[in-house]
Amino acid sequence: MSTPIAPTVRDLGERQLLSRIFTVLDGSSRALVGPGDDAAVLAAPDGRVVVSTDTLVHGPDFRLAWSSGEDLGWKAAAVNLSDIAAMGARPTALVVALTLPDDTPVAFVEALARGLRAACDALAPGCAVEGGDLAASDTLTIAVTVLGALDGVEPVRRCGARPGDVVAVTGHLGAAGRGLALLFDRFRDAEGRPLAVDPSVLTDRERADLAAQLRPRPPLALGPLAARSGATAMMDVSDGLLLDATRMAEASGVRIDLSPELDDMALRGGEDHELLATFPSGAALPEGFRRVGTVIADATPHVTVGGASSAGVGGWDPHRDWDAARG
C-alpha cells in the first residue's frame, strides 16, 4: 500500500490553509472582534497601546533542520512578547504574517500555529493571535507584530539611565548563545549544511542551552514589575549584553560599567531575551533581578567591564554577521 502524500500549502490554497490555522487558534481570541474580518478590534483600557514588530527569516534567523514548526511558532511569539515587557507593558495581542514556499507541508504550518498559541498561553495568558496575513515566497518568513497595555504605568525607555543607578539583569545570560554555538559545532555536515538535532547525544546542560535558543522563556511579568518598582531604563537583551548595554548608554548619555565576573558568552552571546534595567541607587531590586553594574557620568557614552574598555562590542548584527555560506 502506498503512503499518502502529505498536503502542501499549494495543495490547499489560502482559504483552506487559513481554516486549518483558525482551527488551531480557535477559542484563544480575547479581542472585541477577532480573526476572520478585515481587521481585529482590540480594547485599549488606558488609551495607550505599545507596539513592536520582529521578523524571523529562514537562514539568518533559523534553520528548518534545527527547529520544528512548534519551536518556530513559540520563538516568533516569545521574542516579540519580550519587547513589550521591556517597556514595562503587558502583552495583549499578536498579528502574524507568514510568507511560505508552495511546497511547505500543511502540517508544518499547523505546528507553527500551535507553537504561537502555546507560547501565548504559557508566557502571556490572555494574549492571543488576533489576525495576520499569508503570502507566497521562496523564503519562509515569520513576521509578528505584538501589542501591549501599560495598565496605568509610564513606559520605561532605554534613555532614562542616570549616574549612580544600579544596572541589573534577569536570568542567566549566555545560555542561548551556547545553544547556538552547539548547533553550529555539532549539527552540521562536512559541507556546513544543518543536520537534524539528536537530543540523545547531549548532556542535560546542553539540552537546557538548546532550549534557551530554540524556545526562549522571557520573564514577561518582570517587565511591569520593574516599571512599578521605579526602573529608570529598561530593554530586552536580544543581541548580547555588551551591545544592548551600549545602546542604553548611548541613549541615556552615560557610561555603563559591567561586572568583570560576567563571562564572554554572557557579555556577547545573543538571543537571551532577558531584561536589562537600571534602578536608583539604594533602591531594593525587584525579585528576579540581580546587580551586574553601575551607571557612571561620562562625556562619551560607552560601556566598560570592570572599569576597562571592552575589546570590541560584539553582539549580533544581521547586516554584518549573516553569512549565507554558513548554511
Beta strands, then each sheet from edge to edge (+ up, - down):
strand 1: 50-57
strand 2: 90-100
strand 3: 128-136
strand 4: 141-149
strand 5: 166-170
strand 6: 233-237
strand 7: 255-258
strand 8: 274-279
strand 9: 289-296
strand 10: 302-305
strand 11: 308-309
sheet 1: 1+ 4- 2+ 3+
sheet 2: 6+ 8- 5+ 9- 7+ 10+ 11-
end
